[in-house]
Amino acid sequence: MALFRHLEPIISPMLLVGLLVNGSTPAPTAASTPKPTPAAIAQCTLVYRPSITLSYRPEQQAKLTIRRDRKPAKITLNNFEFQALYYDEPDRGQSVQLIVTPIVKPGVNNLPIASQVYQLQSGQLPRNQFGRGQGFTGSNSVFNPKDFSELQYSCVSSS
């Protein structure tokens, strides 16, 4: 700082004039102003087909929104349950988990057949990396072992 000591008489009055002209506090910059984070971070598209051998036409379609409220988002399409969870915890970081469970026996605790966890960078939304509307998950298909029906899903970031 000794190098700039000769500029001190010039800089101090300039700084004072700048504060008087612009107000008492410096204006926030884009780097210092946090962007508001949306409550909805992603939307998943689900397609149910009763059989891939008889017909490839979808029987049911649905959308599910993943939110930052840490409450599981669930939807049931015929004999599949699709669940999406958002985590933001110190030990886990930020992540989105998708779980698909076939409903083999109604009213019984059925076991999941698919579970994916997508780690997120701190303070970031998921990044869409796949084209054709397949978002950050790509296109996924699972089959119910009871009747070979299919659930296809992909999730797109809200960014």
GROMACS elastic network, one bead per residue, 0.5 to 0.9 nm:
[ bonds ]
;  ai    aj funct       b0    kb
    1     4     6  0.55764   500
    1     5     6  0.66441   500
    2     5     6  0.51668   500
    2     6     6  0.82191   500
    3     6     6  0.73968   500
    3     7     6  0.87833   500
    4     7     6  0.54148   500
    4     8     6  0.68918   500
    5     8     6  0.53124   500
    5     9     6  0.83257   500
    6     9     6  0.71437   500
    6    10     6  0.83684   500
    7    10     6  0.54071   500
    7    11     6  0.60768   500
    7    12     6  0.86244   500
    8    11     6  0.52145   500
    8    12     6  0.60135   500
    8    13     6  0.88364   500
    9    12     6  0.58515   500
    9    13     6  0.70397   500
   10    13     6  0.60032   500
   10    14     6  0.64806   500
   10    15     6  0.88647   500
   11    14     6  0.50915   500
   11    15     6  0.60161   500
   11    16     6  0.86237   500
   12    15     6  0.51776   500
   12    16     6  0.63058   500
   12    17     6  0.87774   500
   13    16     6  0.50348   500
   13    17     6  0.61896   500
   13    18     6  0.85567   500
   14    17     6  0.51479   500
   14    18     6  0.61038   500
   14    19     6  0.86687   500
   15    18     6  0.50419   500
   15    19     6  0.62622   500
   15    20     6  0.87214   500
   16    19     6  0.52076   500
   16    20     6  0.62966   500
   16    21     6  0.87023   500
   17    20     6  0.51179   500
   17    21     6  0.61235   500
   17    22     6  0.85181   500
   18    21     6  0.52339   500
   18    22     6  0.59856   500
   18    23     6  0.80499   500
   19    22     6  0.52682   500
   19    23     6  0.53619   500
   19    24     6  0.53524   500
   19    25     6  0.68818   500
   19    26     6  0.73144   500
   20    23     6  0.54100   500
   20    24     6  0.64953   500
   21    24     6  0.85286   500
   22    25     6  0.76377   500
   22    26     6  0.72114   500
   22    27     6  0.79674   500
   23    26     6  0.71658   500
   23    27     6  0.85056   500
   25    28     6  0.87436   500
   26    29     6  0.87914   500
   28    31     6  0.80498   500
   28    32     6  0.60251   500
   28    33     6  0.62400   500
   29    32     6  0.52400   500
   29    33     6  0.61965   500
   30    33     6  0.53440   500
   30    34     6  0.77259   500
   30    35     6  0.86883   500
   31    34     6  0.73057   500
   34    37     6  0.86723   500
   37    40     6  0.86311   500
   37    41     6  0.84585   500
   37   123     6  0.82879   500
   37   124     6  0.87052   500
   37   125     6  0.85994   500
   38    41     6  0.63945   500
   38    67     6  0.83738   500
   38    68     6  0.79960   500
   38   158     6  0.80340   500
   38   159     6  0.86301   500
   39    66     6  0.85529   500
   39    67     6  0.53846   500
   39    68     6  0.53364   500
   39    69     6  0.72523   500
   40    43     6  0.78439   500
   40    65     6  0.65581   500
   40    66     6  0.57827   500
   40    68     6  0.63539   500
   40    69     6  0.87717   500
   40   157     6  0.88682   500
   40   158     6  0.67337   500
   41    65     6  0.76911   500
   41    66     6  0.58242   500
   41    67     6  0.56030   500
   41    68     6  0.67830   500
   41    86     6  0.89545   500
   41   125     6  0.63048   500
   41   126     6  0.76242   500
   41   156     6  0.86641   500
   41   157     6  0.59076   500
   41   158     6  0.50146   500
   41   159     6  0.73135   500
   42    64     6  0.84845   500
   42    65     6  0.59235   500
   42    66     6  0.51764   500
   42    67     6  0.72375   500
   42   125     6  0.82416   500
   42   126     6  0.77949   500
   42   155     6  0.64165   500
   42   156     6  0.54152   500
   42   159     6  0.80641   500
   43    63     6  0.67134   500
   43    64     6  0.56104   500
   43    66     6  0.59957   500
   43    67     6  0.89618   500
   43   154     6  0.84855   500
   43   155     6  0.54614   500
   43   156     6  0.54294   500
   43   157     6  0.65600   500
   43   158     6  0.69970   500
   44    62     6  0.83137   500
   44    63     6  0.55115   500
   44    64     6  0.50811   500
   44    65     6  0.63069   500
   44    66     6  0.76655   500
   44    84     6  0.88980   500
   44   135     6  0.89343   500
   44   153     6  0.67622   500
   44   154     6  0.55324   500
   44   156     6  0.62710   500
   44   157     6  0.87910   500
   45    61     6  0.74383   500
   45    62     6  0.59867   500
   45    64     6  0.66214   500
   45   134     6  0.89291   500
   45   152     6  0.82427   500
   45   153     6  0.55426   500
   45   154     6  0.56165   500
   45   155     6  0.62615   500
   45   156     6  0.83093   500
   46    60     6  0.82021   500
   46    61     6  0.56039   500
   46    62     6  0.52132   500
   46    63     6  0.61015   500
   46    64     6  0.79435   500
   46    77     6  0.84231   500
   46    82     6  0.86545   500
   46   151     6  0.68549   500
   46   152     6  0.57149   500
   46   154     6  0.69497   500
   46   155     6  0.88303   500
   47    58     6  0.61646   500
   47    59     6  0.75783   500
   47    60     6  0.58706   500
   47    62     6  0.66421   500
   47    63     6  0.89682   500
   47    77     6  0.83607   500
   47   150     6  0.81255   500
   47   151     6  0.57210   500
   47   152     6  0.51303   500
   47   153     6  0.63831   500
   48    51     6  0.89580   500
   48    58     6  0.57511   500
   48    59     6  0.58418   500
   48    60     6  0.51066   500
   48    61     6  0.62821   500
   48    62     6  0.86694   500
   48    77     6  0.66446   500
   48    78     6  0.76191   500
   48    80     6  0.84634   500
   48   149     6  0.75753   500
   48   150     6  0.58104   500
   48   152     6  0.64939   500
   48   153     6  0.88922   500
   49    52     6  0.66803   500
   49    55     6  0.78350   500
   49    56     6  0.69574   500
   49    57     6  0.68033   500
   49    59     6  0.53659   500
   49    60     6  0.70414   500
   49   149     6  0.58178   500
   49   150     6  0.51419   500
   49   151     6  0.65001   500
   49   152     6  0.82970   500
   50    54     6  0.83548   500
   50    55     6  0.79968   500
   50    56     6  0.88153   500
   50    58     6  0.79224   500
   50    59     6  0.69035   500
   50    78     6  0.85941   500
   50   147     6  0.80546   500
   50   148     6  0.75618   500
   50   150     6  0.64157   500
   50   151     6  0.87858   500
   51    54     6  0.56217   500
   51    55     6  0.62347   500
   51    56     6  0.73537   500
   51   147     6  0.77863   500
   51   148     6  0.61264   500
   51   150     6  0.65053   500
   52    55     6  0.56772   500
   52    56     6  0.54765   500
   52    57     6  0.85382   500
   52   148     6  0.76296   500
   52   149     6  0.67790   500
   52   150     6  0.68705   500
   53    56     6  0.74033   500
   53   148     6  0.88771   500
   55    58     6  0.81640   500
   58    61     6  0.70734   500
   60    77     6  0.71137   500
   60    78     6  0.81550   500
   61    77     6  0.80994   500
   62    75     6  0.84342   500
   62    77     6  0.79688   500
   63    75     6  0.87117   500
   64    73     6  0.71770   500
   64    74     6  0.76110   500
   64    75     6  0.72030   500
   64    82     6  0.89905   500
   64    84     6  0.84489   500
   64   155     6  0.88404   500
   65    73     6  0.71166   500
   65    84     6  0.85083   500
   66    69     6  0.87738   500
   66    71     6  0.89478   500
   66    72     6  0.81211   500
   66    73     6  0.63042   500
   66    84     6  0.64113   500
   66    85     6  0.71593   500
   66    86     6  0.71310   500
   66    96     6  0.84943   500
   67    70     6  0.70446   500
   67    71     6  0.76871   500
   67    72     6  0.85907   500
   67    73     6  0.78739   500
   67    85     6  0.82713   500
   67    86     6  0.69536   500
   68    71     6  0.78733   500
   68    85     6  0.88287   500
   68    86     6  0.61368   500
   68    87     6  0.79395   500
   68    88     6  0.83987   500
   69    72     6  0.85644   500
   69    86     6  0.76773   500
   70    73     6  0.88996   500
   70    85     6  0.66079   500
   70    86     6  0.53840   500
   70    87     6  0.62880   500
   70    88     6  0.80041   500
   71    84     6  0.88331   500
   71    85     6  0.67750   500
   71    86     6  0.75206   500
   72    83     6  0.65087   500
   72    84     6  0.57524   500
   72    86     6  0.74209   500
   73    82     6  0.82344   500
   73    83     6  0.55914   500
   73    84     6  0.51565   500
   73    85     6  0.64838   500
   73    86     6  0.89774   500
   74    81     6  0.70087   500
   74    82     6  0.56743   500
   74    84     6  0.65323   500
   74    85     6  0.89146   500
   75    80     6  0.83868   500
   75    81     6  0.58346   500
   75    82     6  0.53962   500
   75    83     6  0.66188   500
   76    79     6  0.70920   500
   76    80     6  0.56654   500
   76    82     6  0.62630   500
   76    83     6  0.87746   500
   77    80     6  0.53450   500
   77    81     6  0.64442   500
   77    82     6  0.79149   500
   77   151     6  0.83099   500
   78    81     6  0.82368   500
   78   103     6  0.84079   500
   79   101     6  0.86567   500
   79   102     6  0.59287   500
   79   104     6  0.72296   500
   79   106     6  0.88233   500
   79   144     6  0.77549   500
   79   149     6  0.82602   500
   80   100     6  0.68739   500
   80   101     6  0.57604   500
   80   103     6  0.54702   500
   80   104     6  0.86594   500
   80   144     6  0.75698   500
   80   150     6  0.87181   500
   80   151     6  0.72467   500
   81    99     6  0.81191   500
   81   100     6  0.57668   500
   81   101     6  0.51428   500
   81   102     6  0.62496   500
   81   103     6  0.69187   500
   81   112     6  0.89805   500
   82    98     6  0.73575   500
   82    99     6  0.59047   500
   82   101     6  0.65720   500
   82   102     6  0.87897   500
   83    97     6  0.81359   500
   83    98     6  0.57845   500
   83    99     6  0.51112   500
   83   100     6  0.64136   500
   83   101     6  0.83391   500
   84    96     6  0.70061   500
   84    97     6  0.56854   500
   84    99     6  0.64350   500
   84   100     6  0.89492   500
   85    95     6  0.82702   500
   85    96     6  0.56750   500
   85    97     6  0.51431   500
   85    98     6  0.65718   500
   85    99     6  0.84515   500
   86    94     6  0.74678   500
   86    95     6  0.59394   500
   86    97     6  0.65215   500
   87    92     6  0.75498   500
   87    93     6  0.72170   500
   87    94     6  0.53551   500
   87    95     6  0.51991   500
   87    96     6  0.62899   500
   87    97     6  0.79914   500
   88    91     6  0.88059   500
   88    92     6  0.70263   500
   88    93     6  0.53868   500
   88    95     6  0.66971   500
   88   122     6  0.89025   500
   89    92     6  0.52700   500
   89    93     6  0.51065   500
   89    94     6  0.65768   500
   89    95     6  0.89608   500
   90    93     6  0.54680   500
   90    94     6  0.84569   500
   92    95     6  0.76419   500
   92   119     6  0.88398   500
   93   119     6  0.76618   500
   93   120     6  0.75785   500
   93   121     6  0.80680   500
   93   122     6  0.70095   500
   94   118     6  0.86583   500
   94   119     6  0.61776   500
   94   120     6  0.52356   500
   94   121     6  0.68658   500
   94   122     6  0.63571   500
   94   123     6  0.79525   500
   94   124     6  0.85198   500
   95   117     6  0.66043   500
   95   118     6  0.53976   500
   95   120     6  0.52158   500
   95   121     6  0.84565   500
   95   126     6  0.86436   500
   96   116     6  0.81666   500
   96   117     6  0.56978   500
   96   118     6  0.51665   500
   96   119     6  0.66973   500
   96   120     6  0.76809   500
   96   126     6  0.84860   500
   97   115     6  0.69671   500
   97   116     6  0.55663   500
   97   118     6  0.63027   500
   97   119     6  0.87221   500
   98   114     6  0.78541   500
   98   115     6  0.54967   500
   98   116     6  0.52710   500
   98   117     6  0.65361   500
   98   118     6  0.84855   500
   99   112     6  0.65924   500
   99   113     6  0.78401   500
   99   114     6  0.57007   500
   99   116     6  0.67321   500
   99   117     6  0.89327   500
  100   111     6  0.89182   500
  100   112     6  0.55598   500
  100   113     6  0.59842   500
  100   114     6  0.51547   500
  100   115     6  0.64657   500
  100   142     6  0.79701   500
  100   151     6  0.87361   500
  101   104     6  0.88307   500
  101   110     6  0.66494   500
  101   111     6  0.60838   500
  101   113     6  0.56495   500
  101   114     6  0.71050   500
  101   115     6  0.89413   500
  101   144     6  0.84962   500
  102   105     6  0.87447   500
  102   110     6  0.68115   500
  102   111     6  0.74155   500
  102   112     6  0.67282   500
  102   113     6  0.69795   500
  102   143     6  0.80910   500
  102   144     6  0.55611   500
  102   145     6  0.77961   500
  102   146     6  0.82981   500
  103   106     6  0.60585   500
  103   107     6  0.86347   500
  103   108     6  0.82694   500
  103   109     6  0.86894   500
  103   110     6  0.63143   500
  103   111     6  0.87132   500
  103   144     6  0.79686   500
  103   146     6  0.85905   500
  104   108     6  0.82022   500
  104   110     6  0.67179   500
  104   144     6  0.78007   500
  104   145     6  0.79202   500
  104   146     6  0.60917   500
  104   147     6  0.88895   500
  105   108     6  0.56729   500
  105   109     6  0.82049   500
  105   110     6  0.72007   500
  106   109     6  0.83255   500
  106   110     6  0.84367   500
  107   110     6  0.85758   500
  112   115     6  0.71234   500
  113   142     6  0.75096   500
  113   143     6  0.83449   500
  113   144     6  0.82766   500
  114   142     6  0.72791   500
  116   137     6  0.89376   500
  118   126     6  0.79938   500
  118   136     6  0.85443   500
  118   137     6  0.81122   500
  119   126     6  0.82469   500
  120   123     6  0.80156   500
  120   124     6  0.63931   500
  120   125     6  0.67813   500
  120   126     6  0.60142   500
  120   127     6  0.84634   500
  121   124     6  0.53238   500
  121   125     6  0.76591   500
  121   126     6  0.80708   500
  122   125     6  0.86405   500
  124   127     6  0.83414   500
  125   157     6  0.67326   500
  125   158     6  0.75208   500
  125   159     6  0.65103   500
  126   135     6  0.87232   500
  126   136     6  0.64109   500
  126   156     6  0.81604   500
  126   157     6  0.55718   500
  126   158     6  0.81949   500
  126   159     6  0.78058   500
  127   135     6  0.74834   500
  127   136     6  0.56517   500
  127   156     6  0.83514   500
  127   157     6  0.64265   500
  127   159     6  0.78352   500
  128   131     6  0.79909   500
  128   133     6  0.86980   500
  128   134     6  0.77209   500
  128   137     6  0.78503   500
  128   138     6  0.88281   500
  128   155     6  0.87300   500
  128   156     6  0.63284   500
  128   157     6  0.60871   500
  128   159     6  0.85567   500
  129   134     6  0.80722   500
  129   135     6  0.59785   500
  129   136     6  0.52639   500
  129   137     6  0.79871   500
  129   138     6  0.79036   500
  130   133     6  0.71318   500
  130   134     6  0.53710   500
  130   135     6  0.52433   500
  130   136     6  0.62278   500
  130   137     6  0.75578   500
  130   138     6  0.57781   500
  130   139     6  0.87368   500
  131   134     6  0.58133   500
  131   135     6  0.68244   500
  131   138     6  0.82440   500
  132   135     6  0.80064   500
  133   138     6  0.84785   500
  133   154     6  0.81171   500
  133   155     6  0.83741   500
  133   156     6  0.69676   500
  134   137     6  0.65349   500
  134   139     6  0.57938   500
  134   153     6  0.85627   500
  134   154     6  0.53933   500
  134   155     6  0.63811   500
  134   156     6  0.63641   500
  135   138     6  0.60046   500
  135   139     6  0.85084   500
  135   154     6  0.67059   500
  135   155     6  0.54307   500
  135   157     6  0.63303   500
  136   154     6  0.77990   500
  136   155     6  0.62271   500
  136   156     6  0.58421   500
  136   157     6  0.67321   500
  137   140     6  0.76376   500
  137   153     6  0.85869   500
  137   154     6  0.56459   500
  137   155     6  0.57004   500
  137   156     6  0.74892   500
  138   153     6  0.83089   500
  138   154     6  0.57237   500
  138   155     6  0.74678   500
  138   156     6  0.88897   500
  139   152     6  0.69879   500
  139   153     6  0.59273   500
  139   154     6  0.50352   500
  139   155     6  0.83661   500
  140   151     6  0.81749   500
  140   152     6  0.54842   500
  140   153     6  0.53169   500
  140   154     6  0.62918   500
  141   150     6  0.66578   500
  141   151     6  0.56486   500
  141   153     6  0.65492   500
  142   149     6  0.83903   500
  142   150     6  0.56823   500
  142   151     6  0.54177   500
  142   152     6  0.65374   500
  142   153     6  0.87747   500
  143   146     6  0.87221   500
  143   147     6  0.82932   500
  143   148     6  0.54141   500
  143   149     6  0.55352   500
  143   151     6  0.64562   500
  143   152     6  0.88664   500
  144   147     6  0.59332   500
  144   149     6  0.53637   500
  144   150     6  0.64291   500
  144   151     6  0.81534   500
  145   148     6  0.55038   500
  145   149     6  0.79356   500
  146   149     6  0.80602   500
  156   159     6  0.86994   500
